[in-house]
Amino acid sequence: MEHIVLSIQERKSLRYSILKQIYEHYFESGGGSYTEKFEKNNVEKLLAFKYLSRKGYIKFTYSDYQNEYEVDADIQVEGIDKVEA
């Protein structure tokens, strides 16, 4: 299985896109958790979730299945402020 590798600008864009999706889901669902499944070869996406968590923008857990990851994420106050800045 070949891993997806992104440029620096693509990584920044991916992280912001994920954060914005979680933000929008939070308000559209009345505060619900964001859930997403994606293929294991997309390690960049998992690393983006980890980065956002370490920055304090989200809290998340993930399940590691045979061919995919499943992520459950909740936006934090810092994440809301980042999107609204």
TORKOL-4160 file (C-alpha; in steps of 0.2 Angstrom, whole numbers, padded with zeros to 4 digits, m for minus):
85
<pt num="1" X="0000" Y="0000" Z="0000"/>
<pt num="2" X="0007" Y="0016" Z="m0006"/>
<pt num="3" X="0006" Y="0031" Z="0007"/>
<pt num="4" X="0000" Y="0048" Z="0001"/>
<pt num="5" X="0013" Y="0062" Z="0003"/>
<pt num="6" X="0009" Y="0080" Z="0003"/>
<pt num="7" X="0019" Y="0096" Z="0001"/>
<pt num="8" X="0020" Y="0108" Z="0015"/>
<pt num="9" X="0006" Y="0120" Z="0008"/>
<pt num="10" X="m0005" Y="0104" Z="0005"/>
<pt num="11" X="m0003" Y="0099" Z="0023"/>
<pt num="12" X="m0008" Y="0116" Z="0029"/>
<pt num="13" X="m0023" Y="0116" Z="0018"/>
<pt num="14" X="m0028" Y="0099" Z="0024"/>
<pt num="15" X="m0027" Y="0104" Z="0042"/>
<pt num="16" X="m0037" Y="0119" Z="0040"/>
<pt num="17" X="m0050" Y="0110" Z="0029"/>
<pt num="18" X="m0052" Y="0096" Z="0043"/>
<pt num="19" X="m0053" Y="0110" Z="0056"/>
<pt num="20" X="m0067" Y="0119" Z="0046"/>
<pt num="21" X="m0076" Y="0103" Z="0043"/>
<pt num="22" X="m0076" Y="0099" Z="0062"/>
<pt num="23" X="m0081" Y="0117" Z="0066"/>
<pt num="24" X="m0096" Y="0117" Z="0053"/>
<pt num="25" X="m0102" Y="0100" Z="0059"/>
<pt num="26" X="m0101" Y="0106" Z="0077"/>
<pt num="27" X="m0113" Y="0120" Z="0074"/>
<pt num="28" X="m0124" Y="0111" Z="0061"/>
<pt num="29" X="m0127" Y="0096" Z="0073"/>
<pt num="30" X="m0130" Y="0106" Z="0089"/>
<pt num="31" X="m0113" Y="0102" Z="0097"/>
<pt num="32" X="m0111" Y="0084" Z="0090"/>
<pt num="33" X="m0095" Y="0074" Z="0087"/>
<pt num="34" X="m0087" Y="0074" Z="0070"/>
<pt num="35" X="m0084" Y="0056" Z="0063"/>
<pt num="36" X="m0075" Y="0051" Z="0048"/>
<pt num="37" X="m0068" Y="0035" Z="0040"/>
<pt num="38" X="m0053" Y="0035" Z="0028"/>
<pt num="39" X="m0041" Y="0023" Z="0020"/>
<pt num="40" X="m0025" Y="0018" Z="0030"/>
<pt num="41" X="m0014" Y="0024" Z="0015"/>
<pt num="42" X="m0019" Y="0042" Z="0020"/>
<pt num="43" X="m0007" Y="0044" Z="0034"/>
<pt num="44" X="m0006" Y="0062" Z="0031"/>
<pt num="45" X="m0024" Y="0064" Z="0036"/>
<pt num="46" X="m0021" Y="0055" Z="0053"/>
<pt num="47" X="m0006" Y="0066" Z="0056"/>
<pt num="48" X="m0016" Y="0081" Z="0053"/>
<pt num="49" X="m0029" Y="0076" Z="0066"/>
<pt num="50" X="m0014" Y="0072" Z="0078"/>
<pt num="51" X="m0007" Y="0090" Z="0074"/>
<pt num="52" X="m0024" Y="0098" Z="0077"/>
<pt num="53" X="m0026" Y="0089" Z="0094"/>
<pt num="54" X="m0008" Y="0094" Z="0100"/>
<pt num="55" X="m0012" Y="0112" Z="0095"/>
<pt num="56" X="m0027" Y="0111" Z="0107"/>
<pt num="57" X="m0039" Y="0114" Z="0092"/>
<pt num="58" X="m0048" Y="0097" Z="0094"/>
<pt num="59" X="m0049" Y="0082" Z="0105"/>
<pt num="60" X="m0050" Y="0066" Z="0095"/>
<pt num="61" X="m0049" Y="0047" Z="0096"/>
<pt num="62" X="m0047" Y="0035" Z="0082"/>
<pt num="63" X="m0050" Y="0016" Z="0079"/>
<pt num="64" X="m0037" Y="0007" Z="0068"/>
<pt num="65" X="m0046" Y="m0006" Z="0057"/>
<pt num="66" X="m0038" Y="m0018" Z="0044"/>
<pt num="67" X="m0040" Y="m0006" Z="0029"/>
<pt num="68" X="m0046" Y="0011" Z="0037"/>
<pt num="69" X="m0046" Y="0023" Z="0051"/>
<pt num="70" X="m0061" Y="0029" Z="0060"/>
<pt num="71" X="m0059" Y="0046" Z="0069"/>
<pt num="72" X="m0071" Y="0054" Z="0081"/>
<pt num="73" X="m0067" Y="0072" Z="0085"/>
<pt num="74" X="m0073" Y="0087" Z="0095"/>
<pt num="75" X="m0068" Y="0105" Z="0092"/>
<pt num="76" X="m0061" Y="0115" Z="0107"/>
<pt num="77" X="m0063" Y="0133" Z="0110"/>
<pt num="78" X="m0046" Y="0136" Z="0103"/>
<pt num="79" X="m0051" Y="0128" Z="0087"/>
<pt num="80" X="m0067" Y="0138" Z="0086"/>
<pt num="81" X="m0057" Y="0154" Z="0088"/>
<pt num="82" X="m0044" Y="0149" Z="0074"/>
<pt num="83" X="m0058" Y="0146" Z="0061"/>
<pt num="84" X="m0067" Y="0162" Z="0066"/>
<pt num="85" X="m0051" Y="0173" Z="0066"/>
